[in-house]
């Protein structure tokens, strides 16, 4: 384990600027399977091309982390053409299923997904399954229904259900996105995230610069998607990562204007922007939420931008920026909401922060994640 002194913002900016921009389940509960889910832990995906791994950290009461093991996924990481600090150029590549105590990891270089059972800060590999497409980059789960987003060959989503701690592919739940497969560079012209609105009735996909769209699939009571999505075009927005709020809202990063936006997803699948707040930073791509606080990762500036949401999520007030190590990418918040952890892809460093009551971030420490330069995917408890 190596601890890193936080780099100056000027150095960080120079390096990172080259970078990027549901239904009931039949599965056993974590207790039934002998695993009780995650607690006092942070899991980080390396996305290493020679072999993808999940590095486990134990969280102390003061928020600091200690490395406590590494787990092979049984697959390979991948790197999109043109990427530097964000090899997957996506949000949600490592996802926790709280209802079943399972952790899902994409293996972009192998076109597979790995399923781990979680017990505290330990993992047990249960399954490696085909992703249903090429170059999986994002996974979403709601009430026993799981969708994987595949980035290449025009993009696609593939649906699964959870049973006995494993994923079962649903052959009729595959939908192509119809994106231009030749658009370059890949890292800005592949889809960015798949996710559910909070009540699980709709599935949302961001297409980034390959369309600048929000694609919304209606889901029936079983979790099956509509034949085609309702598409809302956002010219020049480069929609990237999002988190849900309310029953049918999302807070969405837009890498084009470098901003955080609030959207309402209507029952018919159309999306309406409620507000837009500029970060004033570069490559605003990822977002994480804790209560009414939101933090965007700005890869090109090597910073985090804070916002407080008001008016039921439809209003955003800027709280300022916090420097990180080079190439700020995916982030996660501890289960108690007190600590924020962010991957920085420039050197494969994990930065640790305390979340204060006023929304400011206090640096705690930084760790070098083994073999994780350009890695994405983080889950915290």
C-alpha positions in Angstrom: 0.0 0.0 0.0 1.3 3.4 -1.0 0.1 6.8 0.3 0.4 9.7 -2.0 0.9 13.4 -1.3 -1.8 15.4 -3.0 -0.4 17.1 -6.1 -0.7 20.8 -6.9 -3.7 21.9 -9.0 -1.5 23.3 -11.8 0.3 20.0 -12.3 -2.9 18.1 -12.1 -4.6 20.2 -14.7 -1.7 19.8 -17.2 -1.8 16.0 -17.0 -5.6 15.6 -16.9 -6.5 18.0 -19.6 -5.3 15.4 -22.1 -8.1 13.1 -20.8 -11.8 13.0 -21.3 -13.8 15.2 -21.2 -38.4 -2.3 -11.2 -40.0 -5.7 -10.5 -39.8 -8.3 -7.7 -36.8 -10.7 -7.6 -36.7 -14.4 -7.0 -33.1 -14.4 -5.6 -32.0 -15.3 -2.2 -31.4 -12.5 0.2 -27.9 -11.8 1.4 -28.7 -13.5 4.8 -30.0 -16.5 3.0 -26.8 -16.9 1.0 -24.6 -16.4 4.0 -23.4 -13.0 2.9 -24.6 -9.8 4.6 -23.6 -7.1 2.2 -21.0 -4.4 2.4 -20.1 -2.3 5.4 -17.2 0.0 6.3 -15.6 -0.7 2.9 -14.7 0.8 -0.4 -14.3 -1.3 -3.6 -12.3 0.1 -6.6 -12.1 -1.4 -10.1 -8.7 -1.3 -11.8 -9.9 -1.9 -15.4 -6.4 -3.1 -16.1 -6.0 -4.4 -19.7 -3.9 -7.4 -18.5 -6.5 -8.5 -16.0 -9.3 -6.6 -14.3 -9.3 -6.6 -10.4 -11.4 -5.2 -7.6 -9.2 -3.7 -4.8 -10.9 -3.8 -1.4 -10.3 -1.1 1.3 -11.4 -1.1 4.9 -12.9 2.2 6.1 -12.0 3.5 9.6 -14.4 5.6 11.6 -12.5 8.7 10.6 -12.9 7.9 6.9 -9.4 6.8 6.1 -8.8 3.6 4.1 -6.5 0.6 4.5 -6.1 -1.8 1.6 -7.5 -5.2 2.6 -7.2 -7.4 -0.4 -7.6 -7.7 -4.2 -10.0 -9.9 -6.3 -9.6 -11.0 -9.9 -12.8 -10.5 -11.9 -11.8 -13.3 -14.4 -11.9 -10.8 -17.2 -9.9 -8.1 -18.9 -10.2 -4.3 -18.6 -10.5 -2.2 -21.8 -9.6 1.2 -23.1 -11.5 3.2 -25.6 -9.6 4.9 -28.4 -8.7 8.5 -27.4 -9.1 8.0 -23.7 -6.3 9.0 -21.3 -7.5 9.2 -17.7 -10.9 7.5 -18.2 -10.5 4.3 -20.2 -14.2 3.4 -20.1 -15.6 7.0 -20.4 -18.6 5.9 -18.4 -20.3 6.1 -15.0 -21.6 3.0 -13.1 -19.0 0.4 -14.3 -19.0 -1.1 -10.7 -22.5 -1.3 -9.2 -23.8 -2.7 -5.9 -27.1 -4.6 -5.6 -28.1 -3.9 -2.0 -31.1 -6.2 -2.1 -29.0 -9.2 -2.9 -25.6 -8.3 -1.4 -24.0 -8.5 -4.9 -21.3 -6.5 -6.7 -21.4 -6.3 -10.5 -18.2 -5.4 -12.4 -17.8 -4.9 -16.2 -14.9 -6.5 -18.0 -14.8 -4.3 -21.1 -11.9 -6.1 -22.8 -13.7 -9.5 -22.4 -17.3 -8.5 -23.1 -18.4 -10.0 -19.8 -19.8 -9.1 -16.4 -18.5 -10.5 -13.1 -20.8 -11.1 -10.1 -19.4 -11.1 -6.6 -21.1 -11.8 -3.3 -20.2 -9.1 -0.7 -19.6 -9.7 3.0 -18.2 -6.6 4.8 -15.0 -5.7 2.9 -14.6 -9.2 1.4 -15.8 -10.6 -2.0 -16.5 -14.0 -3.3 -16.7 -14.4 -7.1 -19.9 -16.1 -8.1 -20.2 -15.8 -11.9 -18.7 -14.4 -15.1 -21.4 -13.9 -17.7 -21.6 -12.6 -21.3 -22.6 -8.9 -21.4 -24.8 -9.3 -24.4 -22.8 -7.0 -26.6 -19.4 -5.4 -27.2 -17.4 -3.5 -24.5 -19.6 -3.2 -21.5 -19.2 0.1 -19.6 -22.1 0.6 -17.2 -24.5 -1.5 -15.0 -27.8 -0.6 -13.3 -29.9 -2.5 -10.9 -33.4 -2.0 -9.5 -35.4 -4.6 -7.4 -33.8 -7.7 -9.0 -33.7 -6.4 -12.6 -30.2 -5.6 -14.0 -29.2 -3.9 -17.3 -25.8 -3.7 -18.8 -24.8 -1.0 -21.3 -22.4 -2.1 -24.1 -20.5 0.8 -25.8 -19.3 -0.4 -29.2 -20.8 -1.6 -32.5 -23.6 1.1 -32.2 -24.3 0.5 -28.5 -26.8 -1.8 -26.8 -28.5 -2.6 -23.5 -29.0 -6.2 -22.3 -31.3 -7.1 -19.4 -31.0 -9.8 -16.7 -32.8 -10.9 -13.6 -31.2 -12.1 -10.3 -31.7 -15.6 -9.1 -29.8 -17.4 -6.3 -26.9 -14.9 -6.3 -26.4 -15.0 -10.1 -27.6 -13.2 -13.2 -29.9 -14.9 -15.7 -29.9 -13.3 -19.2 -33.3 -12.5 -20.6 -33.1 -13.1 -24.3 -35.9 -10.7 -25.2 -34.5 -7.8 -23.2 -31.8 -6.8 -25.7 -32.1 -3.4 -27.4 -29.7 -1.8 -29.9 -29.1 1.9 -29.5 -28.4 2.5 -33.2 -25.4 4.9 -32.7 -22.9 5.5 -35.4 -20.2 2.8 -34.8 -17.6 4.7 -36.8 -17.7 8.0 -35.0 -14.4 9.0 -33.4 -12.8 9.4 -31.0 -14.5 6.5 -29.3 -14.3 7.9 -25.7 -16.6 10.8 -26.6 -18.8 8.9 -29.1 -19.9 6.0 -27.0 -22.8 5.9 -24.6 -22.0 7.0 -21.0 -24.4 5.4 -18.6 -27.4 3.2 -18.1 -29.7 3.8 -15.0 -33.2 3.6 -13.7 -35.4 6.5 -12.5 -36.0 6.1 -8.8 -39.2 4.2 -9.0 -37.8 1.7 -11.5 -40.4 2.3 -14.2 -38.0 3.7 -16.9 -34.5 3.0 -18.0 -32.3 5.9 -19.1 -29.2 5.9 -21.4 -26.9 8.8 -22.2 -25.3 8.8 -25.7 -22.6 11.5 -25.2 -21.5 13.2 -28.4 -22.9 10.4 -30.6 -26.4 11.9 -30.8 -26.3 14.1 -27.7 -29.4 12.3 -26.5 -31.3 10.9 -23.5 -32.8 7.6 -24.5 -35.6 6.5 -22.2 -37.1 3.0 -22.3 -40.4 2.3 -20.6 -40.3 -0.9 -18.5 -43.2 -3.2 -17.9 -44.0 -4.9 -14.6 -41.5 -7.7 -15.4 -38.7 -5.3 -16.2 -38.9 -5.8 -20.0 -38.1 -2.7 -22.1 -40.2 -1.0 -24.7 -39.2 -1.9 -28.3 -37.7 1.5 -28.9 -36.7 4.4 -26.6 -38.2 7.9 -26.4 -35.3 10.2 -27.5 -34.8 13.7 -26.2 -32.1 15.5 -28.1 -29.8 17.9 -26.2 -27.7 19.7 -28.9 -24.1 20.1 -27.9 -24.7 18.9 -24.3 -22.6 15.6 -24.5 -24.8 14.1 -21.7 -22.6 11.8 -19.6 -23.4 10.6 -16.0 -26.5 11.0 -13.8 -28.0 10.2 -10.5 -31.8 9.9 -9.8 -33.7 12.3 -7.6 -37.4 12.2 -6.6 -39.5 9.6 -8.5 -38.8 10.7 -12.0 -35.9 13.2 -12.0 -32.2 13.0 -12.8 -29.2 15.2 -12.1 -27.1 15.0 -15.3 -23.6 16.1 -16.1 -23.2 17.8 -19.5 -19.6 17.7 -20.8 -20.3 20.1 -23.6 -21.1 23.2 -21.5 -19.4 21.7 -18.4 -22.4 21.9 -16.3 -24.8 20.0 -14.0 -28.5 19.9 -15.0 -31.7 18.8 -13.4 -34.2 17.0 -15.6 -37.7 15.7 -15.2 -38.4 12.4 -17.0 -42.1 12.4 -17.9 -44.3 9.3 -17.9 -44.2 9.3 -21.8 -40.4 9.2 -21.7 -39.7 12.8 -22.8 -37.3 14.8 -20.7 -37.5 18.5 -19.7 -34.6 20.5 -18.3 -35.5 22.3 -15.1 -32.2 24.1 -14.5 -28.5 24.2 -15.5 -25.6 25.2 -13.4 -22.1 25.7 -14.9 -19.1 24.3 -13.1 -16.6 26.6 -14.7 -14.3 23.6 -15.0 -13.2 21.3 -17.8 -14.6 17.8 -18.8 -17.4 17.7 -16.3 -18.5 14.1 -16.6 -19.3 12.2 -13.4 -21.7 13.0 -10.5 -22.4 11.6 -7.1 -25.1 12.5 -4.6 -25.3 12.6 -0.8 -28.6 13.8 0.6 -29.1 17.2 -1.0 -25.4 17.6 -2.0 -24.0 16.8 -5.4 -20.4 16.6 -6.5 -19.3 16.6 -10.2 -15.9 15.2 -11.3 -14.1 17.5 -13.7 -11.4 15.4 -15.4 -9.8 18.1 -17.4 -9.4 20.4 -14.4 -8.7 17.8 -11.8 -11.3 19.2 -9.5 -14.6 18.4 -7.8 -17.5 20.9 -8.0 -20.0 21.0 -5.2 -23.7 21.9 -5.5 -26.7 22.0 -3.1 -30.0 20.9 -4.5 -33.2 22.8 -3.5 -36.9 23.0 -4.6 -37.2 19.2 -4.6 -34.0 18.8 -6.7 -34.9 21.3 -9.4 -32.7 24.1 -8.1 -28.8 24.0 -7.9 -26.6 26.3 -5.8 -22.9 26.2 -6.5 -20.6 25.5 -3.4 -17.2 25.9 -5.0 -14.4 23.5 -6.2 -11.9 21.2 -4.5 -8.7 20.1 -6.1 -7.8 16.4 -6.6 -5.0 14.4 -8.0 -4.7 14.3 -11.8 -7.7 13.2 -13.9 -10.8 13.2 -11.6 -13.2 10.4 -12.6 -15.7 8.2 -10.8 -16.7 8.9 -7.1 -18.7 7.3 -4.3 -20.0 8.3 -0.9 -19.9 6.2 2.3 -23.1 4.8 3.5 -23.2 7.2 6.4 -22.8 10.2 4.0 -19.8 11.5 5.8 -17.0 10.6 3.4 -16.4 11.0 -0.4 -13.9 8.9 -2.3 -12.9 9.7 -5.9 -10.8 7.9 -8.4 -8.2 9.9 -10.3 -7.2 8.2 -13.5 -4.0 10.1 -14.3 -1.9 8.1 -11.9 -4.4 5.6 -10.5 -4.8 7.4 -7.2 -7.8 7.3 -4.8 -8.5 10.5 -3.0 -10.3 10.6 0.4 -12.4 13.5 1.7 -14.7 14.3 4.6 -18.0 15.9 3.7 -18.7 18.8 6.1 -22.1 20.1 7.0 -21.8 23.1 4.7 -20.9 20.9 1.8 -17.2 21.7 1.7 -14.8 18.8 1.3 -11.8 18.3 3.7 -8.9 16.2 2.3 -8.1 13.2 4.4 -5.5 11.1 2.5 -4.7 9.6 -0.9 -3.8 6.1 -1.9 -2.2 4.6 -4.9 -4.5 1.8 -6.3 -2.4 -1.0 -7.7 -2.4 -1.1 -11.6 -5.3 1.3 -11.9 -4.1 4.1 -14.2 -7.2 5.0 -16.2 -9.4 2.8 -14.1 -13.1 3.5 -13.4 -15.6 2.0 -11.1 -16.0 2.6 -7.3 -18.5 1.6 -4.6 -18.5 2.8 -1.0 -20.3 1.7 2.2 
